[in-house]
């Protein structure tokens, strides 16, 4: 039954991107025009089959050539970190807009290979950072993906060391920043795990999470994010 608040302030009535009133389409809270713009954020067809990074003019994946995948087996993402996709992630991450999560999860879901994984694992936030933000965006995405993917959500990782924000750090600084920041708290032996996060940039955080899980004898670790950010995308 709708409450007065639901009637006066319907969920996602205003587009999360262009702020046009009363034109948003659920799920996702975007108007039709902005939904079209979101499609322009797709990585395209010329991408690496292992990590979905757009290939360069010579057909090479610089991400893989730089060994940025580390121990990760595969990496998946439906969008580049640009315009509408970037805005949705920032709204979810920093502005408490949970309405952005269903649309991101909707597009992440088809990328999960059937029968390949045993569980979803959200990349954890440090407790202090999670209290400040109010929620872990990776956990929100996992909870939305879990019932439709038919995969349980496991939380075997704890972020035991508070780290600086990664955004303004160089790739080497990012790796050093998250080194040994994660501790395994529950068994994962023999499990094929899919890490989930909002965005992949240099991959430093995901690599460190994967190493912790593999030290716990996980069978394999791959990564699913809502978006991939290249250096140009982050500008």
N, C-alpha and C positions, 0 to 999 in steps of 0.2 A: 504494500500500500504506500502510495506517494505521500510524503509529508509536505507541509507548506514550504519548507526550505527547498525540497526537491523541485517543486513547481516554480518557485521564484528564481532559484539558481540551479538550473538543470546541469548535470555533470557534463563537462566538456562542451558547454554551450558556446564558448569563445575559443577560436582556433589558437592552439598553443604556439603557433609560429607567427602568423600575420596579425593575430589578435582581432580578427574580424568577428563581431558578435553574432552568435546564434547561427553559425554556418558549419560548425564542426561536425564531423562524422565519427561515430563511435565504432570500433575501439580506436583510440589514439588521439582523439581531440584535434584533428586537423581538418581544415575545410577541403573541398575537392581540388582546388587549385594547388594547395600546399601538398596534398597527397601526390599530385603529379610531379611536383618539384622534388619530393622525396625519392621518386623513382629515378631521378637524374643522379642520385647519390650512389647508385649501384656500382660495384667495382668494374662491371663490364665483362666481356667474354675473354679478353686477353689477359688472363690472370694465371698465377702459379697454381698448379693442381694440388700442391701440398699445403700452401698457406693462404691462397686467394689474394696475394699481393699483386697489384697490376705490374705486368712485365715492362721492361724498358724498351727502347726502340730496337734493340738487338734481340729481343725475346728472352732476356735474362731476368731472373728474380734476384734483385739486390738483397732482399731480406734473407733469402736462403744462402746466397753467396757469402754474406757476412756472418753466416752460422748463427743468425738471430733466433732460429727455432730452438737451438739447444736440444734438450731432451724431449721436447714436445713432438709428438708423432704427426699430428695434423693441426691446422688452425682454420677456423671457419668464421665468416662474418658477412652479413647481408649488405652492408653499406660502407662507403668511405666516410670519413669524419669531416663532412662538409655541410654547409648551409643547414637544411632542415634536420638531417640526422644529427649533426653537431648540436643544434639547438635543443632537440629532444633529450639528448644525453645530458647536457648541462642542466636542463630543467629537472631531470630525474636526480642528478648527482648533487646539485647544490641548492635547488630552489623548492624542494619538497613537492614536486609535481609528479605524484605517482601515476597520474593519468597518462604520462608519456610511456610508461612501461609496457602496457598491453600491446601497443602497436609495434614496439621494438621486438618484444617476445614473439609476436605473430610472424614476423619476418625472419627471426632466428630459427624458429621451429623447423621449417622444411630443410634446413641444412644439417640436422642431426641424422646421421645414417642409421637406418633401422638395424637393430640387433648388434651394434658395434660396441655399445657402452653399457656398463652396469649401474652407473649413478652419475648425477650432476654434483659438482663441487663448487660452491661460490668462492671466489677469491675473498679472503677475509679482510676487514678493516681492523685497525687497532681499536681497542675499546674506547679510548679517549676520542678518537676521530669519529667513531660511530655514534657516540653520545652527542657530539657536536652537530653532526649531520642529521641525527634522528633515525637513521636507517642505513643499512648496507644495500646499495643499489644492485649489487650482484645477487644478493639473497632474494630481493624482490623479483628479479628476472627468473631465478631458479624456481621459485614458487609458482610462477605463471607457466613456465615450461614443463614442470614435472608431470602434472596430470595428463597433458596432451602427448608428451613424449613417452609416457609410461615408464619413467625413470625416477627412482627415489632421489631425494636431496640429502647428501651427506655433508657434514661439517667437520672433517677430520683435521683441519688446519686452524691454527691460532696465530695471529700476528702478535708476537711477543715483544717486538721492538718498535717503538714509535719512529717513523721515518719522515723525512722532509717530503713535500709535494714533488712529484716527479717532473712536472710540466716544464720547468725552466732549467732542468739539468741536462748535461750532455749524455749521450748513450753510456759512456764509461762511468760517469757519475751516478747515473740511474742504477747501473748494476751494483756498484759499491753501496749505494743507498739502501738497497733491499737485501743485501747479502746476509744470510742467516737470520732474516727477519721472521721466518715462519717455522712453527714447531708442529709436529704431528702429534695429535692428542688421542686418536682412535685408530684401530687397525684398518689397513687397506690392502693387505696382502692378496695378490691374485686378481685384483679388480681392475677393469678397464674404465678409466675415469675421464669425464669431460669437465674441465675447468670452465667456469662461466664468469665473465666480467663485462663491463660496459664498453671498454675501448682497449685496443691494442696499439701501442706506439712502437717503442723499441723492443717490447716483449720481455723486458727485464723482470717485471713482477711475476709474469706467468712462468718464466723459466725457473725462477727461484721456488715458486710453489710446486712446480713439477719435480724439481730435485728433491724437495722434502717428501713428496708422495712416493717417489721412486726409491728413496732411502727406506721407506716403509714397505718396500717390495710390491708396490702397485704393478700390475702387468703392463699398463701403458697409460699415458696421460696426453690428452689433446686439449685444444682450447676453442671455445666459442665466445665471440664477443659481438656486440651490436654493431661495432664499426671498427675499421682499420684506419689509423692515422699515419700518413707519411709526413715528412718534414714540411712539405708544402701545405698539407691539410691543416697542420697545427698553427700556421701563421695567422 
